[in-house]
Amino acid sequence: MTELQDAMTFDELPYARPNLDDIHRNTAELCEAFAKATTAEEHIALIRTWNGHRFDYGTNQSLAEVHYTQNVSDPSGKEEKNWFDENNPTVVEMELDVAKLILGSRFRDAIAAEFGELFLKRLDASVRTFSADIKELLIRESELCNE
């Protein structure tokens, strides 16, 4: 079999609603570990862990969005889409707590060498363009778009 034939189909991709308590706990643990880390290698390993959490969350968010757009009248698809619309601003805020630590790292040069300068520029742009003051507005914006 070719590699393409071994690939999953869309319907086989596993979806799981993220657990906000787990995200809170993981973020707090990452922030604490990041603050205690004494080497560039430790920071890089923690960033890899953080990226894994972000990728898992993003994958499930994308799957929920696609499931919803496939059939907007499906109540379960709408429920999952709404969950992300309501909770994503809080998740973004938690991600930015980690991003701020990365941007302030004394190992920034090593981080840039490992992940690229664009990685740091994107984190910086995210930090600059988000404020907790707009969380409710972002939720409302999603509601209006869904209407």
Residue frames as a rotation matrix with the C-alpha (Angstrom) as fourth column:
MET 1
0.577 0.817 0.000 0.00
0.817 -0.577 0.000 0.00
0.000 0.000 -1.000 0.00
THR 2
-0.207 -0.604 0.769 1.12
0.506 -0.739 -0.444 3.51
0.837 0.297 0.459 -0.67
GLU 3
-0.898 -0.184 -0.399 1.42
0.439 -0.441 -0.783 6.11
-0.032 -0.879 0.477 2.05
LEU 4
-0.747 0.664 0.035 -1.66
-0.626 -0.720 0.299 7.86
0.224 0.202 0.954 0.65
GLN 5
-0.067 0.750 -0.658 -3.72
-0.188 0.638 0.747 4.68
0.980 0.174 0.098 0.89
ASP 6
-0.363 -0.137 -0.922 -2.75
0.774 0.507 -0.380 4.33
0.520 -0.851 -0.078 4.55
ALA 7
-0.951 -0.016 0.308 -3.93
-0.106 -0.921 -0.374 7.85
0.289 -0.388 0.875 5.37
MET 8
-0.582 0.788 -0.202 -7.08
0.547 0.196 -0.814 8.38
-0.602 -0.584 -0.545 7.41
THR 9
-0.315 0.599 0.736 -10.18
0.666 -0.414 0.621 9.72
0.676 0.686 -0.268 5.80
PHE 10
-0.596 0.130 0.793 -11.80
-0.393 -0.908 -0.146 12.81
0.701 -0.398 0.592 7.27
ASP 11
0.449 0.890 0.078 -14.55
-0.546 0.204 0.812 10.74
0.707 -0.407 0.578 8.89
GLU 12
0.524 -0.322 -0.789 -11.90
0.550 0.835 0.024 8.67
0.651 -0.446 0.614 10.69
LEU 13
-0.478 -0.718 0.506 -10.22
0.054 -0.599 -0.799 11.66
0.876 -0.355 0.325 12.34
PRO 14
-0.161 0.424 -0.891 -10.91
0.934 0.357 0.001 11.46
0.319 -0.832 -0.454 16.06
TYR 15
-0.186 0.190 0.964 -12.70
-0.115 -0.979 0.171 14.44
0.976 -0.079 0.204 17.60
ALA 16
-0.040 0.217 -0.975 -12.78
0.955 0.296 0.027 15.19
0.295 -0.930 -0.219 21.30
ARG 17
0.712 0.306 0.631 -14.02
0.117 -0.939 0.323 18.36
0.692 -0.157 -0.705 22.94
PRO 18
-0.407 -0.913 0.039 -11.12
0.162 -0.114 -0.980 19.83
0.899 -0.393 0.195 24.88
ASN 19
0.428 0.454 -0.782 -11.43
0.840 0.119 0.529 19.99
0.333 -0.883 -0.330 28.65
LEU 20
0.530 -0.180 0.829 -11.05
-0.077 -0.983 -0.164 23.56
0.845 0.023 -0.535 29.90
ASP 21
0.913 -0.215 0.347 -9.90
-0.356 0.000 0.935 22.40
-0.201 -0.977 -0.076 33.33
ASP 22
0.563 -0.738 0.373 -7.11
0.712 0.662 0.234 20.40
-0.419 0.134 0.898 31.67
ILE 23
0.347 -0.417 0.840 -6.13
0.637 -0.552 -0.537 23.39
0.688 0.722 0.074 29.58
HIS 24
0.766 -0.034 0.642 -5.99
-0.416 -0.787 0.455 25.59
0.490 -0.615 -0.617 32.70
ARG 25
0.849 -0.432 0.306 -3.94
-0.065 0.488 0.870 22.99
-0.525 -0.758 0.387 34.56
ASN 26
0.462 -0.689 0.559 -1.56
0.880 0.437 -0.188 22.35
-0.115 0.579 0.807 31.64
THR 27
0.474 -0.257 0.842 -1.05
0.282 -0.862 -0.421 26.07
0.834 0.437 -0.336 31.13
ALA 28
0.840 -0.145 0.523 -0.32
-0.523 -0.473 0.709 26.68
0.144 -0.869 -0.473 34.80
GLU 29
0.731 -0.586 0.350 2.11
0.285 0.728 0.624 23.75
-0.620 -0.356 0.699 34.88
LEU 30
0.405 -0.576 0.710 3.87
0.869 0.000 -0.495 24.96
0.285 0.817 0.500 31.73
CYS 31
0.619 -0.139 0.773 4.17
-0.115 -0.990 -0.087 28.50
0.777 -0.035 -0.629 33.08
GLU 32
0.861 -0.294 0.414 5.59
-0.428 0.018 0.903 27.23
-0.273 -0.956 -0.111 36.36
ALA 33
0.582 -0.661 0.474 8.03
0.618 0.738 0.271 24.89
-0.529 0.136 0.838 34.64
PHE 34
0.502 -0.368 0.782 9.05
0.636 -0.456 -0.623 27.62
0.586 0.810 0.005 32.21
ALA 35
0.757 -0.171 0.631 9.80
-0.427 -0.860 0.280 30.01
0.494 -0.481 -0.724 35.08
LYS 36
0.737 -0.454 0.501 11.90
-0.351 0.378 0.857 27.34
-0.578 -0.807 0.119 36.84
ALA 37
0.832 -0.413 0.370 13.78
0.555 0.629 -0.545 26.14
-0.007 0.659 0.752 33.75
THR 38
0.547 -0.719 -0.429 17.46
-0.085 -0.557 0.826 26.99
-0.833 -0.415 -0.366 33.76
THR 39
-0.575 -0.779 0.250 18.56
0.166 0.188 0.968 25.95
-0.801 0.598 0.021 30.28
ALA 40
-0.455 0.350 -0.819 17.62
-0.850 -0.446 0.281 26.70
-0.267 0.824 0.500 26.69
GLU 41
-0.860 0.094 -0.502 17.00
-0.161 0.883 0.441 22.98
0.485 0.460 -0.744 26.14
GLU 42
-0.717 0.640 -0.274 14.39
0.582 0.333 -0.742 22.96
-0.384 -0.692 -0.612 28.92
HIS 43
-0.330 0.600 -0.729 12.64
-0.371 -0.792 -0.484 25.99
-0.868 0.111 0.484 27.40
ILE 44
-0.594 0.053 -0.803 12.66
-0.797 0.101 0.596 24.38
0.113 0.993 -0.018 23.97
ALA 45
-0.911 0.266 -0.315 11.24
0.275 0.961 0.017 21.11
0.308 -0.071 -0.949 25.34
LEU 46
-0.526 0.744 -0.411 8.47
0.413 -0.199 -0.889 23.04
-0.744 -0.637 -0.202 27.14
ILE 47
-0.360 0.372 -0.856 7.65
-0.730 -0.684 0.010 24.94
-0.581 0.628 0.517 23.96
ARG 48
-0.819 0.058 -0.571 7.36
-0.387 0.680 0.623 21.62
0.425 0.731 -0.534 22.11
THR 49
-0.773 0.573 -0.274 4.94
0.620 0.586 -0.522 20.40
-0.139 -0.573 -0.808 24.79
TRP 50
-0.362 0.628 -0.689 2.97
-0.029 -0.746 -0.666 23.64
-0.932 -0.221 0.288 24.56
ASN 51
-0.572 0.111 -0.813 2.85
-0.808 -0.246 0.535 23.42
-0.141 0.963 0.230 20.77
GLY 52
-0.924 0.237 -0.300 1.52
0.149 0.945 0.291 19.87
0.353 0.224 -0.909 21.06
HIS 53
-0.508 0.768 -0.389 -1.31
0.602 -0.006 -0.798 21.09
-0.616 -0.640 -0.460 23.31
ARG 54
-0.299 0.370 -0.880 -2.06
-0.450 -0.867 -0.212 23.96
-0.841 0.333 0.426 20.93
PHE 55
-0.786 -0.035 -0.617 -2.05
-0.600 0.282 0.748 21.69
0.148 0.959 -0.243 17.88
ASP 56
-0.838 0.520 -0.163 -4.43
0.542 0.829 -0.138 19.22
0.063 -0.204 -0.977 19.56
TYR 57
-0.287 0.739 -0.609 -6.79
0.331 -0.520 -0.787 22.04
-0.899 -0.427 -0.095 20.52
GLY 58
-0.394 0.067 -0.917 -6.59
-0.676 -0.696 0.240 23.58
-0.623 0.715 0.319 17.04
THR 59
-0.957 0.044 -0.287 -7.23
-0.171 0.712 0.681 20.26
0.234 0.701 -0.674 15.33
ASN 60
-0.589 0.782 -0.204 -10.36
0.780 0.483 -0.399 19.65
-0.214 -0.394 -0.894 17.39
GLN 61
-0.212 0.489 -0.846 -11.51
-0.020 -0.868 -0.497 23.22
-0.977 -0.089 0.194 16.81
SER 62
-0.660 -0.096 -0.745 -11.08
-0.718 -0.213 0.663 22.76
-0.223 0.972 0.072 13.04
LEU 63
-0.929 0.341 -0.144 -12.91
0.278 0.900 0.336 19.43
0.244 0.272 -0.931 13.12
ALA 64
-0.370 0.828 -0.421 -15.81
0.636 -0.104 -0.764 21.01
-0.677 -0.551 -0.488 15.03
GLU 65
-0.291 0.202 -0.935 -15.96
-0.461 -0.886 -0.048 23.84
-0.838 0.417 0.351 12.49
VAL 66
-0.836 -0.055 -0.546 -15.98
-0.533 0.317 0.784 21.46
0.129 0.947 -0.294 9.52
HIS 67
-0.801 0.589 -0.105 -18.58
0.598 0.786 -0.156 19.18
-0.009 -0.188 -0.982 11.10
TYR 68
-0.226 0.726 -0.649 -20.78
0.308 -0.579 -0.755 22.21
-0.924 -0.370 -0.093 11.70
THR 69
-0.343 0.072 -0.937 -20.40
-0.708 -0.675 0.207 23.56
-0.617 0.734 0.283 8.16
GLN 70
-0.994 0.012 -0.111 -21.18
-0.062 0.767 0.638 20.13
0.093 0.641 -0.762 6.69
ASN 71
-0.225 0.963 -0.150 -24.63
0.630 0.261 0.731 20.28
0.743 0.070 -0.666 8.26
VAL 72
-0.828 -0.169 0.535 -25.55
-0.167 -0.837 -0.522 23.51
0.536 -0.521 0.665 10.05
SER 73
0.138 0.953 0.270 -28.85
-0.736 -0.084 0.672 22.03
0.663 -0.292 0.690 11.20
ASP 74
0.152 -0.162 -0.975 -27.16
0.395 0.914 -0.090 19.21
0.906 -0.372 0.203 13.17
PRO 75
0.875 0.282 0.393 -27.63
-0.196 -0.536 0.821 20.07
0.443 -0.795 -0.414 16.87
SER 76
0.750 -0.642 -0.156 -24.46
0.518 0.424 0.743 18.27
-0.411 -0.639 0.651 18.01
GLY 77
-0.048 -0.766 0.641 -22.33
0.956 -0.221 -0.193 20.04
0.290 0.603 0.743 15.41
LYS 78
0.299 0.255 0.919 -23.81
0.106 -0.967 0.234 23.37
0.948 0.027 -0.316 16.42
GLU 79
0.996 0.082 -0.042 -23.22
0.044 -0.024 0.999 22.60
0.081 -0.996 -0.028 20.10
GLU 80
0.368 -0.929 -0.039 -19.53
0.861 0.324 0.391 21.88
-0.350 -0.178 0.920 19.49
LYS 81
-0.140 -0.368 0.919 -19.10
0.723 -0.672 -0.159 24.98
0.676 0.643 0.360 17.33
ASN 82
0.632 0.464 0.620 -20.76
-0.069 -0.764 0.641 27.08
0.772 -0.448 -0.452 20.02
TRP 83
0.859 -0.374 -0.350 -18.49
0.468 0.294 0.834 25.58
-0.209 -0.880 0.427 22.67
PHE 84
-0.117 -0.959 0.257 -15.41
0.991 -0.097 0.092 26.74
-0.064 0.265 0.962 20.76
ASP 85
-0.013 0.169 0.985 -16.94
0.437 -0.885 0.158 30.13
0.899 0.433 -0.062 20.00
GLU 86
0.851 0.443 0.281 -17.66
-0.066 -0.442 0.895 30.69
0.521 -0.780 -0.347 23.70
ASN 87
0.872 -0.484 -0.079 -14.39
0.253 0.306 0.918 29.30
-0.420 -0.820 0.389 25.07
ASN 88
0.444 -0.756 0.482 -11.79
0.826 0.137 -0.546 30.17
0.347 0.640 0.685 22.47
PRO 89
0.469 -0.319 0.824 -11.13
-0.187 -0.947 -0.260 33.70
0.863 -0.032 -0.504 23.80
THR 90
0.810 -0.170 0.560 -10.33
-0.560 0.057 0.827 32.21
-0.173 -0.984 -0.049 27.22
VAL 91
0.727 -0.570 0.383 -8.04
0.566 0.813 0.137 29.59
-0.389 0.117 0.914 25.66
VAL 92
0.455 -0.559 0.692 -6.29
0.515 -0.469 -0.718 32.29
0.726 0.684 0.075 23.62
GLU 93
0.659 -0.177 0.731 -5.77
-0.561 -0.763 0.321 34.30
0.501 -0.622 -0.602 26.79
MET 94
0.813 -0.373 0.448 -4.15
-0.161 0.596 0.787 31.28
-0.560 -0.712 0.424 28.46
GLU 95
0.617 -0.597 0.513 -1.96
0.786 0.444 -0.430 30.65
0.029 0.669 0.743 25.40
LEU 96
0.523 -0.396 0.755 -0.77
0.084 -0.858 -0.507 34.23
0.849 0.328 -0.415 25.59
ASP 97
0.865 -0.269 0.423 0.36
-0.470 -0.142 0.871 33.70
-0.175 -0.953 -0.249 29.19
VAL 98
0.537 -0.683 0.495 2.80
0.518 0.730 0.445 31.14
-0.665 0.017 0.746 27.83
ALA 99
0.540 -0.303 0.785 3.66
0.737 -0.280 -0.615 33.29
0.406 0.911 0.072 24.80
LYS 100
0.829 -0.212 0.517 4.68
-0.340 -0.926 0.165 36.17
0.443 -0.313 -0.840 27.08
LEU 101
0.687 -0.608 0.398 7.05
-0.223 0.345 0.912 33.88
-0.692 -0.715 0.101 28.96
ILE 102
0.443 -0.511 0.737 8.57
0.831 0.542 -0.124 32.68
-0.336 0.667 0.665 25.70
LEU 103
0.643 -0.145 0.752 9.01
0.429 -0.746 -0.510 36.23
0.635 0.650 -0.417 24.44
GLY 104
0.748 -0.334 0.573 10.68
-0.605 -0.698 0.383 37.22
0.271 -0.634 -0.724 27.70
SER 105
0.926 -0.376 0.005 12.93
0.350 0.866 0.356 34.18
-0.138 -0.328 0.935 27.84
ARG 106
0.437 -0.865 -0.247 16.63
-0.576 -0.480 0.662 34.77
-0.691 -0.147 -0.708 28.41
PHE 107
-0.434 -0.541 0.720 17.09
0.179 0.732 0.658 31.97
-0.883 0.414 -0.221 25.85
ARG 108
0.509 0.748 -0.427 15.25
-0.219 -0.368 -0.904 33.83
-0.833 0.553 -0.024 23.10
ASP 109
-0.020 -0.592 -0.806 18.14
-0.976 -0.163 0.144 33.42
-0.217 0.789 -0.575 20.63
ALA 110
-0.910 -0.305 0.281 18.15
-0.278 0.951 0.131 29.64
-0.307 0.041 -0.951 21.10
ILE 111
-0.124 0.951 0.283 14.37
0.258 0.306 -0.916 29.57
-0.958 -0.041 -0.284 20.75
ALA 112
0.500 0.264 -0.825 14.58
-0.617 -0.560 -0.553 31.58
-0.608 0.785 -0.117 17.52
ALA 113
-0.491 -0.757 -0.431 17.29
-0.862 0.348 0.369 29.23
-0.129 0.552 -0.824 16.23
GLU 114
-0.861 0.173 0.478 15.09
0.071 0.972 -0.223 26.21
-0.503 -0.159 -0.850 16.98
PHE 115
-0.090 0.970 0.228 11.65
0.691 0.225 -0.687 27.47
-0.718 0.095 -0.690 15.91
GLY 116
-0.302 -0.102 0.948 12.50
0.876 -0.421 0.234 30.39
0.375 0.901 0.216 13.63
GLU 117
-0.972 -0.119 -0.204 12.19
0.186 -0.917 -0.354 34.11
-0.145 -0.382 0.913 14.05
LEU 118
-0.565 0.824 0.051 8.70
-0.325 -0.279 0.904 34.01
0.759 0.494 0.425 12.50
PHE 119
-0.073 0.490 -0.868 7.52
0.717 0.631 0.296 31.89
0.694 -0.601 -0.398 15.45
LEU 120
-0.507 -0.201 -0.838 8.52
0.806 -0.455 -0.378 34.68
-0.305 -0.867 0.393 17.83
LYS 121
-0.986 0.166 -0.012 7.09
-0.157 -0.901 0.404 37.39
0.057 0.400 0.915 15.58
ARG 122
-0.316 0.922 -0.222 3.74
0.026 0.243 0.970 35.62
0.948 0.300 -0.101 15.48
LEU 123
-0.079 0.241 -0.967 3.71
0.958 0.287 -0.006 35.24
0.277 -0.927 -0.253 19.25
ASP 124
-0.819 -0.297 -0.491 4.52
0.442 -0.872 -0.211 38.92
-0.365 -0.390 0.845 19.60
ALA 125
-0.820 0.566 0.084 1.73
-0.283 -0.529 0.800 39.89
0.498 0.632 0.594 17.19
SER 126
-0.089 0.807 -0.583 -0.72
0.478 0.548 0.686 37.71
0.874 -0.218 -0.435 19.13
VAL 127
-0.305 -0.103 -0.947 0.24
0.945 -0.152 -0.288 39.31
-0.114 -0.983 0.144 22.43
ARG 128
-0.950 -0.164 -0.267 -0.11
0.143 -0.985 0.096 42.79
-0.279 0.053 0.959 20.96
THR 129
-0.745 0.661 -0.085 -3.51
-0.389 -0.327 0.861 42.20
0.542 0.675 0.501 19.36
PHE 130
-0.005 0.765 -0.644 -5.40
0.459 0.574 0.678 40.50
0.889 -0.292 -0.353 22.18
SER 131
-0.773 -0.117 0.624 -6.79
-0.476 -0.544 -0.691 41.97
0.420 -0.831 0.364 25.35
ALA 132
-0.821 0.498 -0.280 -8.96
0.570 0.679 -0.463 40.34
-0.040 -0.539 -0.841 27.99
ASP 133
-0.606 0.586 -0.538 -11.15
-0.195 -0.765 -0.614 43.42
-0.771 -0.268 0.578 27.64
ILE 134
-0.374 0.452 -0.809 -12.42
-0.927 -0.214 0.309 42.18
-0.033 0.866 0.499 24.26
LYS 135
-0.982 -0.050 0.181 -13.24
-0.059 0.997 -0.049 38.58
-0.178 -0.059 -0.982 25.23
GLU 136
-0.260 0.963 0.074 -16.98
0.304 0.155 -0.940 39.21
-0.916 -0.221 -0.333 25.49
LEU 137
0.205 0.280 -0.938 -16.93
-0.710 -0.617 -0.339 41.12
-0.673 0.736 0.072 22.19
LEU 138
-0.704 -0.519 -0.485 -15.22
-0.710 0.529 0.465 38.18
0.015 0.672 -0.741 20.48
ILE 139
-0.816 0.486 0.313 -17.88
0.326 0.834 -0.446 35.82
-0.477 -0.262 -0.839 21.80
ARG 140
0.114 0.898 -0.424 -20.62
0.009 -0.428 -0.904 38.16
-0.993 0.099 -0.057 20.61
GLU 141
-0.177 -0.273 -0.946 -18.95
-0.905 -0.333 0.265 38.47
-0.387 0.902 -0.189 17.22
SER 142
-0.980 -0.196 -0.023 -19.05
-0.193 0.924 0.330 34.66
-0.043 0.328 -0.944 16.86
GLU 143
-0.428 0.896 0.122 -22.72
0.434 0.322 -0.841 34.62
-0.793 -0.307 -0.527 17.81
LEU 144
0.235 0.519 -0.822 -23.54
-0.436 -0.699 -0.567 37.24
-0.869 0.491 0.062 15.19
CYS 145
-0.531 -0.499 -0.685 -21.54
-0.837 0.186 0.514 35.40
-0.129 0.847 -0.516 12.52
ASN 146
-0.957 0.173 0.235 -23.39
0.160 0.984 -0.075 32.19
-0.244 -0.035 -0.969 13.32
GLU 147
-0.067 0.976 -0.209 -26.76
0.126 -0.200 -0.972 33.91
-0.990 -0.092 -0.110 12.99
